[in-house]
Amino acid sequence: MLVNKTLSMMMVALAGAAAGPAVLAQATGTYADDLSRVYEAPQFIRAIKEACDTNQVPSRAVNDAAYAAWRRRHKALLDELELRFTAMIRGASTDEHDYAKNIGKYAGAVVQNREELKEQFLAQGAQEVERRCREFPQYLRSADADLNKRYAEELKSIRKRKL
């Protein structure tokens, strides 16, 4: 039951994180909150990339290359976050059937959250979206997109719990 509550808190935190990345960098100390805060960051970055792909076609090739390079630099962390996310779901599940149901439920919630982030990004107006899409590769090379450094405190807290 505690794991179900933790997963529910994590999904609420993911939904609340749509306020933007500045809010995300504040450690709270609980495993679920810290994990959702860090897990949200690549979702936010992916949402921006997808929004730019759809609405700023001229920047797509440059953004694809920058995003692929960013993902390569963060592969170990991205894999770890997915492992931790699925481990929480597995812990909340009673058996394999329940796990399959839960993984679909929570993965769907992540996709829905990413769609909301995309909508918020696109709501900024055409000129702002165009500018941000043009600057997206620079952002991916910046300290703000270096998740290991930006979320060092949260990661330190999260990694106290073994996989």
N, C-alpha and C positions, 0 to 999 in steps of 0.2 A: 504494500500500500504506500509506503514511503517513496518508493521508486516512481509509482504512478503520479504522486504529488509532485515529485521533482521534475518529471517529464512535463507535466502540466505547467509548472512554473517556468520551465525552459521555453515552452511554446508561447506563453504569455510574454516572456522577456523578448523572444524573437519578434513577436508582433509589435511590442512597444519600441523595439529598436529602430523602427521605421523613422523615428525622429531624426536620425542621421548619425554619421560616424563620430561626431564630437561627443555625443552622449555615450557612445559605446566604450570609450576609454576610461571609464570610472569603475574600478574594482569594488565589488561589494563583499567579497569574501566567501560567498557560498559557491559550491561546486557548480550547481545548475546555472546560477546567474553568470559566473565567470565563463563557463563553457558556452552559454548562449551568446554572450557578448563577443567572444572570439569567433564563434561559429558564424555569427551574423556578418562579420567583416567581409569574408570572401563572397557571401551571398549579395552583399551590397555592391561589391565590385562587379560581380557577374551581372547584376541587374543593370548597372550603368552600361556595361559592354553590350548587353542585349538591346537596351534602349537605343544606344548609338548605332548598332548594326541595323536596326529597323528604320531609324529616322534620319540618320546621317550616313547614307551609303558611301559618299566619297571618302570618308575616313575609315571605312571598314577594314581594308587591307592592312593599314598601319596599326589600327587598334587590335586586329587579330594577332599580328606579330608581337605586339607589346604584351597582350594578355597571355599569349602562349609562353613568352619569356618569363612573365611574372609567375605563372603557374609552375613552371619548371623550378624557379628559385624557391617556391614555397611548397613543393611537392610533399616533402616529409611532413610538414605541418598540416597540410590539407588532408593527407591520408590519416594522420593522427586524429584530427577533428572528426572525420567520418567514422573512424573506429570507436571513438568515445561516444558519439551520437548513437550509433547502432548498439553499443554496449548498454547504454541507458535504456534503450527500447527493449533489448533482450532481457534486461533485468526486470522490466515492468511486465513482461509477458509470462504467462503461466505455462505455455507449451509452444511448439513450433507453429501450430495453427494460429494461436493468439499473436505470436511474433509476426507472422506474415500480415495479419490484419493491422497490427500496430505500426509496422514499418511503413505500410501504405498510408495509414492515417497521418503519421508525423511527417513523412516525406511530402505528402500532399500539402500539409500546413506550411512547410518550408517553401514549396513552390508558390503557394498563394501569397506568402509574405514577400517573396522576391517580386512577384507581379505588382504588389502594392508599392514596393520600393521603386519599381520601374515607372509606375504611374506618377508617383510623387516627383521623380526626376524629370519626367516629361512635362509636368505641370508648371515648370519654371518659365516656360515661354520659349519660342523658337530660337531667339538669339542666344539666350543663356545656354540652352541645350547644345546648340551648334558650337559655342565657345568651349563648353566643358568636354564635348566629344573630341574636339580638335586637340584639347589639352590632356586627354585621357592617357596617352602614352607617357607623358611627363609625370602625371600623377602616379602611374604604376612604378616609375623609377624613384619616386620620392620617399622620404622617411615615413610619410603618412601611410603608404601602402606596404611598408616593411612590417608585416604582422608580428614577426618574432620580437622586434624591438618595441613596436607600438603597444603591444599587449603583453609585455614581459612579466608584469606583476600577475596578471590573470593566468598566464601560462605556468608561472611558478606555482600558483595555487592549485591549478588543475592537475598538474603533474605530480602532486602529492598523492593522488589517487592512482594506483597502478591499474594498467589495462588488463 
